Amino acid sequence: MAAETTIVGPAQRQTDVTFRRDANGRIYYVVSDAHSGQEIVQVPAKAVRDVSQGIEEFLKQEESKATATSR
């Protein structure tokens, strides 16, 4: 008798992202589980901006490479 194999993909957690201010007025993002409301992680706004800027710089570099190779 042959054994059946079932492939199970990673569970995808539904999340909510909100922002809050701490007592010093600094803004941070809170990622929470959408079903339970349990907080998963807090991310400082500066970290989000840094990631965004890094992505923008990467895309500009990739665009420059694509333009250079198409000439």
C-alpha positions as a printed Julia matrix, in Angstrom:
71×3 Matrix{Float64}:
  0.0    0.0     0.0
  1.4    3.43   -0.99
  1.65   6.16    1.61
  0.0    9.48    0.82
  2.0   12.65    1.18
  0.3   15.92    1.96
  2.2   19.14    1.42
  1.26  21.81    3.88
  2.34  25.39    3.22
  3.27  27.82    5.96
  0.34  29.19    7.94
 -0.43  32.73    6.98
 -1.27  34.88    9.95
 -3.68  37.72    9.35
 -2.26  40.89   10.86
 -3.35  44.41   11.64
 -0.93  47.34   11.69
 -1.67  50.41   13.76
  0.45  53.26   15.02
  0.68  54.67   18.51
  2.5   57.42   20.34
  4.49  56.73   23.46
  4.63  59.04   26.48
  7.46  61.01   24.82
  5.43  61.62   21.64
  7.41  59.17   19.5
  5.36  57.25   16.94
  5.77  53.51   16.52
  3.92  50.86   14.55
  2.3   47.87   16.22
  1.74  44.64   14.3
 -0.98  42.52   15.92
 -2.7   39.22   15.18
 -5.99  40.16   13.5
 -7.94  37.37   15.21
 -6.67  37.47   18.79
 -5.43  41.06   18.98
 -2.16  39.76   20.45
  0.75  42.1    19.78
  3.41  40.5    17.58
  5.98  43.27   17.29
  6.51  47.03   17.73
  8.52  48.86   15.09
  9.85  52.42   15.53
  8.77  54.79   12.76
 12.44  55.55   11.97
 13.06  51.86   11.22
 10.12  51.86    8.79
 11.5   54.99    7.06
 14.99  53.45    6.86
 13.6   50.3     5.22
 11.58  52.38    2.78
 14.63  54.44    1.82
 16.69  51.27    1.38
 14.08  49.83   -0.97
 13.97  53.07   -2.96
 17.76  53.1    -3.32
 17.79  49.45   -4.41
 15.12  50.08   -7.04
 17.04  53.1    -8.38
 20.19  50.95   -8.67
 18.29  48.2   -10.48
 16.75  50.76  -12.84
 20.2   52.21  -13.56
 21.56  48.72  -14.31
 18.63  47.95  -16.63
 19.09  51.25  -18.46
 22.84  50.7   -18.82
 22.44  47.19  -20.26
 19.74  48.22  -22.73
 21.96  50.82  -24.4
